[in-house]
C-alpha cells in the first residue's frame, strides 16, 4: 500500500504539470526568461520584415518565443489582435483608423513601410481610359482594407465619390475572376494579384496607374500586449528591416520562402523595391490618419472623434523612442 507522503508527492507533481501546461496555452513549453509573443501578419510586402525575421531566426536571436499567424488581409490581422488571438499585428492604416474610431483598445507602435504604386484593373472592352470614366460603373474592391481607401482617392482625383459608382465587396482574390466573368467593370485589389489579372485577362487586360495614395503598414499592439513584448517585437522587426537594406536580394528570397507559395518570386522581385521600409512615427502619418478618419466617418458613418488630438492618443511612441529616438518626430 503506498505511503501517504509518496502519494502526496505524486499528486503535487501532477498538479504542477497541469498548471505548467495551462500556462503554456497548450502550445508547448515556454522557455524561462524569454517572452512569449503572438503576432498576426498578412500576405503583403508591407510586412516583409516579419517574413525575414521568420526565415532568418531573428525572433529567437532576440530572445523571443514568437508565434506568427498569417491572415488574408491586414483587416483580418487586426481582428485577430482585437479578438485576443494575437498580442500584436501588422496591419494597414485604414483598418487601424476604423478601429480607433470605434474606440477599440489598440495602440499604433510604428509606421513600418510605405507604398504608393497602385493600379485600377479593368478590361479593354470596358473602354475605361481615365478615372472619370468610372462614373456609373461596377467596381470590385475588398471593403474595410487600404484598397477601399485607394479607390476613394482614385475617384476623388476626378471629383467622384462612391455614390457615383456601384461598389462590389469582393475578397482580394475574387477581383480577377469577377473581371474575367464581366461581373464588374473594374477592380482594385492588392498588388500581389496584379500579375494574375494580367495573365487571366490576356489581351483584354488594361490598367490605370495611380500614385495619389501612400499606403502605410503599421505595427499595432492590442489589449494583451505588454510594453515588454511590444518592445521585443519592434526590436526584432527593426533588425529585419536592416537586413532588407543590407541584402535586398537575400531578403526577397526570404520573403518568397516564408510565404509558402502565397507570393511568387517574380512579384516579390518586381514590387518589394517599390516599398520604403523603416520604422517611424511622424507628423505625416498622423496627418494621413486624420484624413482617413474624416473619410471613414463620412463614407461609413463611423462614430468617434477624427481630430488630431483624439488620434494622437492611439499612438504609443515609447518603444520606438527607446530603440531609435530620431525616428519619432510626432508631437
Secondary structure by P-SEA (a helix, b strand, c coil): cccaaaaaaaaaaaaaaaaaaaaacccccccccbbbbbbbbcccccaaaaaaaaaaccccccccbbbbbbcccaaaaaaaaaacccccccccaaaaaaaaaacccccccccccccccccbbbbcccccccccccccbbbbcccccaaaaaaaaaaaaaccccccbbbbbbcccaaaaaaaacccccccccccaaaaaaaaacccbbbbbbccbbbbbbbcccccccaaaaaaaaaaaaaaaaaaaacaaaaaaaaaaaacccccaaaaacccccccccccccaaaaaaaaaaaaaaaaaccccccccaaaaaaaccaaaaaaccccccccc
